């Protein structure tokens, strides 16, 4: 049961203050959205060129992956300045133009906040490593090497090898959960935390509507630097970075205090939102919302990405998440991400339409990954062209995220309308129909369906803010009811390639269908669904 159901009663002031409850959030992997200057790298001017697409799609907010100055060893997640725009992305002036263009169309802007680490070229780290007596020495995690010059403990980088790098000039090692070029910040240092809070205020004062907090659950490490225990599931087929269980470097209780501090900064500016990359397992989820000590508005819920695409498994995952919500919490749903295989490749191109219907009809905030609205699949990237540190540093284990990050196809052709130059990442050969331009003129396309579903959410309080009840999850069919604000509907999804007639009676009219041709149809009694079909049926009487 959805515990914070508003029964569809959205007063205007409340809707404005909590706009993120009702908006569809659109995630843009910035290097791959659109390139305006022909260097093959997505930029802010390119996003400005794509604002009309976002407005027609109907999204209420855009979340951008990092746009800061960076040596780009990790797609911009190695930040050299938290309060500027990197030259590859544009400038602060371009950023202001983008923000104005989005706000003029009623679209909010969310930035990635990366508080766990910086680039080794960040002035903070340059100062920190200059001397053991540096005023910023404690802004990063430093430790003496073990005897014989070995790392201080057995912690491993997520990108392979020891998580410690020796700095010969000062004779100590610095900790990096990721690349050596991404030293971890020491969140136990009050001065560091204050500096990060000021970086947030810089963007909030500029008009940014919130942040997605990267690696939000791993800001602190074990203060005693104790070894990680062995991973009992480790085998010869397991990637080497997973040799130990990350009990000393993940989910330290003090991290929750730091997230509460970030929330207090965000709350200084009315109407802002904090999303967070955390573990949403049922036993951990409530703490990340925070209850009487508010933390994240939306802990990002990736659980549907990893679940088998079966009706019973999907339905059970939805219910488990809703049941784990603490009082007053608002759910969210993610089906696509720059870190996970593409939706159309996971569930198949036909089921991508059913998945869109699921994402946009569940209770809570949907987060749509750029390219999923046109059914982009994974794009193979040859090993010699790999850009992702996972593939470069831990090859052979299928960890590369490059296939999920291929540039967006705006139009048919080898460069897909993404750039006039050489794309930064392989674009592969996709059908002409897998482009914004081709689907723009096709009333039966996935793009058209996505637009209709987003519009339906805006129009109907039952879908936007109503209650939820599971009706059926068997025979390959997942069905649930949504109701509130004087209206109700039934969502019926066929997650199979077979014709099905579920044991479920409906009375009403079809508001949306995954397969073309059924909208407006009157339904009374059992509903027959074709392969890969789905219906939203508005109740009558």
C-alpha positions, 0 to 999 in steps of 0.5 A: 500500500502506498503510505503517502497517497494524497488521494489525488487532491493536489492543491496548487501551492502544495504541487508547486512546493513538491513539483518533483512528486508530479514531474517526469524526470529525464536523465541526460548523459551529457556527453551523449545528448547533442553536440553543437560545436562539432567536436564530437562531445555533447555540450550545453549548447546542444542541450539548448538545441534539444529543448523543444524535444524535451518540451514536446515530450512533456518532461517536468525536469532534466537531470544532467550528468556532470558538466564541471571542469574535468580531465574527463578520465571518467566521463566528467565524474572526476571534477576539477572545480565544483563551481564552474562549467568545463570548456568541453561543455560550454561556459557559465554563460551557456549554462545560464542560457540553458537554464532560462530556456528550460525554465521558460518551458516549465522544465526544472534542472537538476545537476549531478553533485559528486561529493565523494571525490574530486579530480587529482587536478582539483586545487583542493587536492593540489594543495592537500598533497603539497605538504603534510602540514597543508591546511587542506591535508585533512580534506582528503583521506591520507594514511601511512603505508604499511611496512615494506611500502605496502598499501595501508590496508586491503581496500580495493578500487572499484576500477581495479587494483589497490584503492591507495596510491603512494604520494612520494613527495609526502610519503603517505598514501591517498585513498581513491574508491575509483581511479587514482585520478579521483582521490576521495574527500574526507567527509569527517573534516568539517571544513571540507563539508562546509566547502561542499555546502557552499558549492551547492549554494553557488548553483542553487543561487543561480537557479538550479532546482536540485541535485542528484547526489552521486555515490551518496551512500559511500561518503565515509569509510571506516575511521580505523581503516580496518581491512575488508572481509573476504567475499564468500561468493568470490570465484575465478569468474568474479571481477577482481575488485569484488574480492572483498565485501565492502563493509568498511567503505560502504554504508557507514552510519555517519554518512546519514548525518552528512546527507542530512546536512546536504538536505538542510542546505537544499532546504535553504532554497524553497522548492529544491529536490535531492535525489541520491544514488543509494542502496534501496534494499527494504532494510536500508531505504527508510534511513535514506528518506530520513523521517524526522531528520530529512535526508533525500527526497528521492533515493533512486530506486533502480530495483526494477532494472535488475529484476527478471522481466516476468509479471510475478517478479516485477509485481513483487518488486513493486510491492516490496518497495512500496511496503518498505516506504516510511510514512510520508515518503514518496516513491520513484522508479528508474528503468534506464540508466547510464550505468546499466544495459539499455531498456530495449536490450534488456526486455526487447524492443516490443516489451519496451512499449509495455515497460514505458507504460509501466514506468509512467503509470506506477505511483511516484516519480518516473525517471526516464533515461534519454534514448529510451523514449525512442527504444535505443538498444545497447551499442557494441563498442570495440575493445580498442575504442573503449572509453569506460574505465571499467573496460580499460582497467578491468577488461574481460568481465563485461563491465563496460558501460560504453554500450549504454552511453552511445550518443542519442540518435536525432536523425538517420545516418552514421552520426545520427544528427548528434554531431558534425564531427567524429563522435566521442563514442562508437554509434554503431549501425541502428535502423533509421526508425530508431531516431527522433526524426523518424519517430516524430512523424510516426503516430504509432512510434514509441516516442508518440506513445511516451508522449501520450503517456506523459500527457495522460499523467499530467491530465489525470490525478489518479495517475499523478498522485493517486493510490495503488493496489495490485490486482493480478500478477500471474499468467504473464500479466501484471495488473494494478489499479490507480485511483484518487481525486474522483477518478480511477483506472486499471493498468493491465500489462502483458509481459509475454509474446502470447495472446492472453485473457486474464481473469480480470474484469474491467468497465471503461474506456481505453485511455492508452494502449501499448500496441496501436489501435485500441485507444478509445475502445470501450471495455466491459468484462474480461480484457483480451491482450495481444502479444506485448500489449498493455492497456490503461482503462479509465473507469466508468460508473 
